[in-house]
Amino acid sequence: FLECMPPSRRCESYWVTPWSVCLSQIDYDEGVGMHEKIAVMHSGTCVLRLELCPHRSFKKFSYIRSPENELLGAMQTLEKYRPLQSTRSHYAIYGKQPLSGCQTISLEGNMLYHWATITRPAFSLDAKMRMEGSYKGDSAWTISLQLGLPPPRWVVKNKKGGAAIVPRSGDKKSHQYVIAPGVDPGLVVCGTFAQLLALDELRL
C-alpha cells in the first residue's frame, strides 16, 4: 500500500502519535480549525505523516503524506449523509500506488486508487476492512477498538492469521503498533485511524 512502510519478514514496531480527544458536541460539516498532524515513526525516523480533518467534520479529506509532504493517499467517508450510531457506515482509504480493478479519484493533481473500505457496523467497535480491486478476494480484516481510557488501543487480525496489536501506551504520548511478519503496516495504521474518523463523524 505504501512504499515507505513495506511488510517485513519479522515482527516490527511503529510508534504513532495519538489523535486528540474530541471535546466538541456540535456537528461542523466543514470542520473547525486546521488538520491535525499525526507522525508515524520507525526506528526513530518519521516515515509517514497523517493529516486528519478537524473533529466533527463530514466529507472532508484526511491526507496521507510522506515526511517531505508528498501526497501518498487519503481517507474520506463514503456516506452521502452524516450517519447515526444506529446505522452502518463506510470509510474509504485511497493510495497513490496503482491498483487494478478499483475506482479512482483525483486529488491535488494525483490519481489515487481505492485500496480499502472500512465498514463500521451499528453499535459496534469491531470494524471490517475489506480490500478492493485485484485484492478484493482476500480475507477481510477485523479492527477491534478496545474500550478504556484514551489513547485507544486495537487488535487487528484476519482469517489468514495476520495480526497487529496496539497495546495501551504507558506515557499516552504515542501508540506502539506491533506488526506481525507479512502484514502491511501502512494499511493497519491507516485502517485504525479511518475507524476513528468514521466514529468521529457520527451525528450527535
Phi, psi and chi 1 to 4 in degrees:
 res  aa     phi    psi   chi1   chi2   chi3   chi4
   1 PHE       -  -47.3  172.8   58.2      -      -
   2 LEU  -126.3  125.1  -61.5  170.9      -      -
   3 GLU   -62.1  -29.2  -71.4 -174.3  -15.1      -
   4 CYS   -77.6   -9.9   58.0      -      -      -
   5 MET  -135.6   68.3  -64.0  176.4   65.7      -
   6 PRO   -76.7  154.5   30.1  -36.0      -      -
   7 PRO   -60.7  149.7  -22.0   32.8      -      -
   8 SER  -118.1  159.6  174.8      -      -      -
   9 ARG   -82.8   -3.6  -65.7 -177.6  179.0  179.6
  10 ARG  -131.5  168.9   61.5 -178.4 -175.8 -179.7
  11 CYS   -68.2  132.2 -172.0      -      -      -
  12 GLU  -127.2  153.2  -63.0  -79.7   -1.2      -
  13 SER  -118.6  135.9  -73.1      -      -      -
  14 TYR  -121.2  143.1  -71.4   81.5      -      -
  15 TRP  -112.7  124.9  -62.3   87.6      -      -
  16 VAL  -128.4  133.8 -176.9      -      -      -
  17 THR   -64.6  132.2  -51.2      -      -      -
  18 PRO   -69.6  153.3  -15.6   28.8      -      -
  19 TRP   -77.3  145.5 -165.0   15.7      -      -
  20 SER   -63.6  157.4   64.1      -      -      -
  21 VAL   -77.0  133.1  176.1      -      -      -
  22 CYS   -79.2  123.5  178.9      -      -      -
  23 LEU  -106.4   -7.4  -59.0  177.1      -      -
  24 SER   -78.0  141.4  173.7      -      -      -
  25 GLN  -114.8   21.5  -65.0  -62.0  -48.0      -
  26 ILE  -125.7  137.7  -57.9  175.2      -      -
  27 ASP   -82.5  118.3  -65.0  -24.1      -      -
  28 TYR  -117.0  101.4  -65.4  102.3      -      -
  29 ASP   -58.3  -36.7  -74.2    1.7      -      -
  30 GLU   -85.7   -8.2  -65.0  -57.4  -42.6      -
  31 GLY    78.3  156.4      -      -      -      -
  32 VAL  -125.7  123.5  173.9      -      -      -
  33 GLY    98.5 -172.5      -      -      -      -
  34 MET   -90.7  162.7  -55.4  -69.7  -69.9      -
  35 HIS   -62.2  145.0  -80.8   65.1      -      -
  36 GLU   -97.4  129.7 -173.3  170.9  -21.1      -
  37 LYS   -90.1  130.2  -65.4 -179.2  179.9  179.9
  38 ILE  -117.9  122.7  -56.7  -65.8      -      -
  39 ALA   -93.9  137.5      -      -      -      -
  40 VAL  -113.9  117.3 -179.5      -      -      -
  41 MET  -111.5  145.6  -50.3  -72.1  -68.2      -
  42 HIS  -141.9  122.2 -177.7 -108.4      -      -
  43 SER    55.1   38.6  -60.3      -      -      -
  44 GLY    81.5    3.0      -      -      -      -
  45 THR  -118.1  136.6  -58.7      -      -      -
  46 CYS   -72.8  120.6 -178.3      -      -      -
  47 VAL  -108.9  -15.1  -64.3      -      -      -
  48 LEU  -158.6  153.2 -169.5   72.5      -      -
  49 ARG  -135.8  127.6 -167.0  176.2   76.5 -120.0
  50 LEU   -98.8  139.3  -55.2  179.9      -      -
  51 GLU  -117.0   98.5  -65.4 -179.4   -0.9      -
  52 LEU   -85.8  137.5  -56.7 -175.4      -      -
  53 CYS   -62.6  156.6   58.6      -      -      -
  54 PRO   -56.9  147.6  -23.9   33.8      -      -
  55 HIS   -53.7  143.9  -77.7  -66.1      -      -
  56 ARG    71.0   14.4  -51.4  -57.9  -49.5  144.8
  57 SER   -74.6  166.9  -59.0      -      -      -
  58 PHE  -147.7  131.1 -177.8   61.7      -      -
  59 LYS    67.9   13.5  -60.7 -167.8   77.7   68.1
  60 LYS   -91.3  148.3  -70.2 -177.4   69.7   70.1
  61 PHE   -79.5  142.2  -80.7  103.8      -      -
  62 SER  -106.5  141.7  -67.7      -      -      -
  63 TYR  -108.5  146.1  -55.8  101.1      -      -
  64 ILE  -112.4  116.6  -55.2  166.7      -      -
  65 ARG  -130.6  157.9  -62.1 -172.5 -174.2  -84.8
  66 SER   -77.9  165.3   71.6      -      -      -
  67 PRO   -58.6  -22.5  -25.2   35.1      -      -
  68 GLU   -89.8    8.6  -64.7   76.1   30.6      -
  69 ASN    79.4   12.5 -154.4   42.5      -      -
  70 GLU   -73.1  134.4  176.9 -171.0   -2.7      -
  71 LEU   -73.1  121.3 -177.8   67.2      -      -
  72 LEU  -110.4  -16.6  -58.0  178.4      -      -
  73 GLY   175.6 -173.7      -      -      -      -
  74 ALA  -159.9  165.1      -      -      -      -
  75 MET  -134.5  139.2  -62.9  177.0  -76.6      -
  76 GLN  -157.5  149.8 -171.1 -167.4   34.6      -
  77 THR   -63.5  150.5 -174.0      -      -      -
  78 LEU  -103.5    6.3  -69.6  173.2      -      -
  79 GLU   -87.9  144.1  -59.1  -55.8  -47.6      -
  80 LYS   -79.8  -36.0 -174.3  174.7 -178.7 -179.3
  81 TYR  -123.8  152.8  -56.6  104.6      -      -
  82 ARG   -58.4  123.7 -172.7 -177.2  -72.8  -89.0
  83 PRO   -77.7  161.0   26.7  -33.0      -      -
  84 LEU   -98.3  160.0  -61.8  167.8      -      -
  85 GLN   -61.8  -26.9 -172.0  177.9    9.9      -
  86 SER   -84.6    1.6   59.4      -      -      -
  87 THR  -121.8  154.8   59.5      -      -      -
  88 ARG   -76.0  147.1  177.2 -180.0  -61.5 -178.1
  89 SER  -142.0  165.0   61.4      -      -      -
  90 HIS  -133.9  145.4  -55.7   82.6      -      -
  91 TYR  -132.5  138.5 -135.8   87.9      -      -
  92 ALA  -103.3  144.9      -      -      -      -
  93 ILE  -116.8  120.4  -59.9  175.2      -      -
  94 TYR  -109.5  145.1  -59.8   96.3      -      -
  95 GLY  -133.5  155.4      -      -      -      -
  96 LYS   -78.2  -25.5 -166.1  174.3 -179.1  179.6
  97 GLN   -63.2  128.7  -75.4  -79.5   91.1      -
  98 PRO   -59.5  140.8  -24.4   34.8      -      -
  99 LEU  -142.3  121.3  179.7   65.1      -      -
 100 SER   -76.5  149.6   61.1      -      -      -
 101 GLY    78.5   17.9      -      -      -      -
 102 CYS  -126.9  166.5   67.1      -      -      -
 103 GLN   -74.9  156.1  -65.9 -176.3  -17.4      -
 104 THR  -128.8  156.7   60.0      -      -      -
 105 ILE  -134.0  161.8   62.4  170.4      -      -
 106 SER  -112.0  129.1  179.6      -      -      -
 107 LEU  -144.9  125.0 -170.5   62.7      -      -
 108 GLU    54.0   36.1  -64.5 -176.0    1.1      -
 109 GLY    78.6    7.9      -      -      -      -
 110 ASN  -112.4  144.3  -65.3  -79.7      -      -
 111 MET   -86.4  122.6 -176.2   71.3   72.5      -
 112 LEU  -114.7  143.7  -61.2 -177.9      -      -
 113 TYR  -108.3  138.8  -60.4   81.1      -      -
 114 HIS   -76.6   96.7 -173.9  177.8      -      -
 115 TRP   -82.8  -39.3  -92.6   76.8      -      -
 116 ALA  -152.2  155.9      -      -      -      -
 117 THR  -125.4  128.6  -60.8      -      -      -
 118 ILE   -94.4  126.9  -59.4  -68.2      -      -
 119 THR  -110.5  121.1  -60.7      -      -      -
 120 ARG  -102.3  108.3 -178.0 -158.5   61.0   80.0
 121 PRO   -68.6  159.6  -15.7   29.5      -      -
 122 ALA   -64.2  137.5      -      -      -      -
 123 PHE    52.1   41.4  -59.0  114.7      -      -
 124 SER  -141.4  148.2  175.8      -      -      -
 125 LEU  -106.5   10.1  -64.7  176.8      -      -
 126 ASP  -104.5   96.7  -73.3  -12.0      -      -
 127 ALA   -87.4  158.1      -      -      -      -
 128 LYS  -111.7  135.0  -65.6  -69.9 -174.0 -179.1
 129 MET  -113.0  112.8 -179.2  167.6   65.1      -
 130 ARG  -105.5  131.6 -174.6 -171.6   72.9 -120.2
 131 MET   -75.0  152.7  -57.4  -60.0  -65.9      -
 132 GLU  -115.2 -179.8  -60.0  -68.2  -14.2      -
 133 GLY    59.6 -138.0      -      -      -      -
 134 SER   -68.6  -12.0   54.3      -      -      -
 135 TYR   -98.7   10.2  -67.4  109.8      -      -
 136 LYS   -62.8  -27.3 -164.2  165.6 -173.3  176.7
 137 GLY   -79.7   -8.0      -      -      -      -
 138 ASP   -67.4  157.9  -71.6    1.3      -      -
 139 SER   -61.5  138.6  -62.5      -      -      -
 140 ALA   -71.4  150.2      -      -      -      -
 141 TRP   -94.4  141.3  -70.4   83.3      -      -
 142 THR  -101.8  122.7  -60.4      -      -      -
 143 ILE  -108.4  104.3  -57.4  176.3      -      -
 144 SER  -100.3  110.9  -61.6      -      -      -
 145 LEU   -82.9  124.1  178.2   62.0      -      -
 146 GLN   -87.6  138.1  -51.7  -64.2  -60.4      -
 147 LEU   -71.9  151.6  -67.4  173.8      -      -
 148 GLY   145.0 -175.9      -      -      -      -
 149 LEU   -70.4  153.9  -63.8  173.1      -      -
 150 PRO   -69.5  156.0   23.5  -32.6      -      -
 151 PRO   -75.1  157.2   30.1  -36.0      -      -
 152 PRO   -68.9  165.0   24.9  -33.7      -      -
 153 ARG  -137.1  158.2   53.1 -161.7  170.4  106.1
 154 TRP  -138.2  160.1  -67.1  -89.0      -      -
 155 VAL  -124.7  125.4  173.9      -      -      -
 156 VAL  -119.5  127.3 -175.9      -      -      -
 157 LYS  -155.5  163.9   57.7 -174.8  178.2 -179.7
 158 ASN  -137.5  176.4   68.0    8.6      -      -
 159 LYS   -69.4  -19.4  -68.1 -178.4  179.4  179.2
 160 LYS   -80.3   -4.2  -67.8 -176.1  177.4  179.8
 161 GLY    99.7   -4.3      -      -      -      -
 162 GLY   -68.5  146.1      -      -      -      -
 163 ALA  -155.5  155.5      -      -      -      -
 164 ALA  -144.2  144.8      -      -      -      -
 165 ILE  -128.1  133.9  -60.9  173.7      -      -
 166 VAL  -117.6   95.9 -173.6      -      -      -
 167 PRO   -75.9  171.3   29.2  -33.4      -      -
 168 ARG   -62.4  129.3  174.3   76.6   66.7 -145.9
 169 SER   -82.7  126.6  172.9      -      -      -
 170 GLY   -65.3  -40.8      -      -      -      -
 171 ASP   -92.4   -6.4   59.5    9.0      -      -
 172 LYS    61.0   15.3  -62.5 -174.2  178.7 -179.1
 173 LYS   -97.6  -12.6  -65.7 -179.4 -179.9  178.8
 174 SER  -162.1  154.3   59.8      -      -      -
 175 HIS   -90.0  142.6  -60.8  -62.3      -      -
 176 GLN  -105.4  111.1 -179.1 -172.9    7.2      -
 177 TYR   -91.1  114.3  -78.1   70.0      -      -
 178 VAL   -97.8  108.7 -176.7      -      -      -
 179 ILE  -103.6  125.7  -50.5  -66.7      -      -
 180 ALA   -70.7  157.5      -      -      -      -
 181 PRO   -55.8  137.8  -25.2   34.3      -      -
 182 GLY    82.5   -5.9      -      -      -      -
 183 VAL   -89.2  139.0  172.6      -      -      -
 184 ASP   -76.9  107.2 -169.9  -39.2      -      -
 185 PRO   -68.1  -32.8   23.9  -32.3      -      -
 186 GLY   -62.6  -42.9      -      -      -      -
 187 LEU   -67.7  -37.1  -86.9  177.0      -      -
 188 VAL   -64.0  -48.8  168.8      -      -      -
 189 VAL   -62.1  -49.3  171.4      -      -      -
 190 CYS   -66.7  -34.1  -68.3      -      -      -
 191 GLY   -64.3  -41.3      -      -      -      -
 192 THR   -66.6  -39.8   55.4      -      -      -
 193 PHE   -73.9  -31.2  -82.8   89.6      -      -
 194 ALA   -63.8  -35.5      -      -      -      -
 195 GLN   -63.9  -43.1 -177.3 -169.9   26.8      -
 196 LEU   -61.8  -40.8  -69.0 -178.4      -      -
 197 LEU   -63.5  -39.5  -71.1  163.6      -      -
 198 ALA   -65.5  -36.3      -      -      -      -
 199 LEU   -72.8  -35.5  -68.7  169.1      -      -
 200 ASP   -67.8  -28.2 -173.6   79.3      -      -
 201 GLU   -85.8   -2.7   74.5  175.9    4.6      -
 202 LEU   -60.2  141.5  -64.0  178.7      -      -
 203 ARG   -66.8  132.5 -174.9 -176.7  -59.0  170.3
 204 LEU   -81.6      -  -62.9  174.4      -      -
